[in-house]
């Protein structure tokens, strides 16, 4: 195993052949500092677990470091892993030097997290100079704390609690922004019609009104409005 070859002790490594092992590990109050998971065969299931961790639906630490591993990863798999909130995707096979380099990057240069309506995780932008109004969050990192000799269990627990509450608040703000934007789009469509057409749409059966509403929602999703950037940070 690459982790053993890299010099990490077996006592500090919990192995599992099934994805349920991740569920068990992160549910432990003294959960892992890093998860390394092969997502080649069970991409969807693994990404659902990563997503659940990041959205505080699974485990006790939404900010645990996550490295996904895949053999000959194709673009659809890459997209799923990136959108799941994992920190890194590494192509297998992995040498000891590669795994140590990736762990070192999570200790010293971990990407800040961002929050959107449907995503919590490392900033997915590859072009750092691309403008964005999404706030960066320096999340708790127990891997870094332990590597640098600064680990304090009580302090970590408090940072996790405070950061988790901050993220919940940001998600509410993002959803409110999206709802307000969609409401403005729908209102504008009615304003563009004559008063008579608008009242006719309201009187018609639901099926006859479905097309304009669907068109409005589709248009809002494809608009180059700042809210679109919230969906893909």
Order of alpha helices (4+ residues) and beta strands (2+ residues): alpha-alpha-beta-alpha-beta-alpha-beta-alpha-beta-beta-alpha-alpha-alpha-alpha-alpha
